[in-house]
Amino acid sequence: MANLRGILGQMMEIHGTVAAWLVDGSTGTMLGSAEGGATLLEDVAANNTKKVQGQLKALDAQGFGHLEDVLLTLDQHYHIIRPLIPDNSLFAYLIQDRRSANLAMTRHLLTEIGKRLEAL
């Protein structure tokens, strides 16, 4: 797999990002993390990724189409969970500061990171 540190570095460069994880989409296990000055628990990524796994199964069973991302909006942060490759085996999990994040740009940049991963 591509250099996890490099991918995490690209995710942390997205404006407003406080923390980033790469998560195994099949197990919910954190593969790598980068935190910008905040101490956050690995369990957050694992638990929310399991919720996404359940949502993916439900969407697939109903034939609703492809999941682009899941957004959790909190009073101070956005949590964005996005499959990076089409088979949903690798998720990006970002926590962003609501005051400075640009969700449209974040989604665009995560899509670009995913395309680079697919090309490897």
C-alpha positions in Angstrom: 0.0 0.0 0.0 1.1 3.6 -0.5 3.0 5.4 2.2 0.4 5.8 5.0 2.3 8.8 6.5 2.2 10.5 3.1 -1.6 10.0 2.7 -2.2 11.2 6.3 0.0 14.2 5.7 -2.1 15.1 2.6 -5.3 14.7 4.7 -3.9 17.0 7.5 -3.0 19.6 4.9 -6.8 20.0 4.1 -7.7 23.4 5.6 -9.5 23.1 9.0 -8.4 19.5 9.7 -7.7 18.8 13.4 -7.1 15.0 13.1 -7.1 12.3 10.4 -7.2 8.6 10.4 -6.9 5.9 7.8 -9.2 3.1 8.8 -9.5 -0.5 7.4 -13.0 -0.6 6.0 -13.6 -4.2 6.7 -12.6 -4.3 10.3 -12.8 -0.7 11.5 -9.1 -0.9 12.6 -7.1 2.2 12.5 -4.2 1.8 10.2 -2.6 5.2 10.9 -3.4 8.6 12.5 -2.3 12.2 12.5 -3.5 14.6 15.0 -2.8 18.3 14.9 -2.6 19.3 18.6 -5.6 17.4 19.8 -5.6 14.1 21.7 -8.5 12.0 20.2 -9.3 8.4 20.8 -8.9 5.7 18.2 -12.2 4.3 19.3 -14.1 7.2 17.8 -12.9 6.2 14.3 -13.5 2.5 14.9 -17.0 3.0 16.2 -18.1 5.4 13.6 -16.6 3.3 10.8 -18.6 0.3 12.0 -21.7 2.5 11.6 -20.7 3.3 8.1 -20.2 -0.4 7.4 -23.8 -1.1 8.5 -25.0 1.8 6.3 -23.1 0.4 3.3 -24.7 -3.0 3.7 -28.2 -1.4 4.0 -27.7 0.8 0.9 -26.3 -2.2 -1.1 -29.3 -4.4 -0.1 -31.7 -1.7 -1.2 -29.8 -0.8 -4.4 -29.6 2.9 -3.5 -26.2 3.4 -5.0 -22.7 4.4 -4.0 -22.0 6.0 -0.6 -19.7 9.1 -1.1 -19.3 10.1 2.6 -20.9 10.4 6.0 -21.0 13.7 7.8 -21.4 14.1 11.5 -22.0 17.7 12.5 -21.1 18.6 16.1 -21.2 22.0 17.8 -17.5 22.6 17.1 -16.4 19.9 14.6 -17.3 18.1 11.5 -16.5 14.4 11.4 -16.2 13.2 7.8 -15.9 9.5 6.9 -15.2 8.8 3.3 -14.4 5.6 1.5 -11.2 6.3 -0.5 -11.3 3.4 -2.9 -14.3 1.8 -4.7 -14.3 -1.5 -2.8 -14.7 0.4 0.5 -11.7 -1.3 2.0 -10.0 2.0 3.1 -11.8 4.9 4.8 -10.5 8.4 5.5 -11.8 9.8 8.8 -11.3 13.5 9.3 -12.2 15.8 12.2 -12.4 19.4 11.1 -12.9 22.6 12.9 -16.4 24.0 11.9 -15.1 27.6 12.0 -12.5 27.0 9.3 -13.4 23.9 7.3 -14.8 24.1 3.8 -16.8 20.9 3.2 -16.9 21.2 -0.5 -13.2 21.6 -0.8 -12.6 18.8 1.7 -14.7 16.4 -0.3 -12.9 17.4 -3.5 -9.5 16.9 -2.0 -10.4 13.5 -0.5 -11.7 12.4 -3.9 -8.3 13.4 -5.4 -6.5 11.4 -2.7 -8.7 8.4 -3.5 -8.0 8.7 -7.2 -4.2 8.7 -6.6 -4.6 5.6 -4.4 -6.6 3.8 -7.1 -3.8 4.6 -9.6 -1.2 2.7 -7.5 
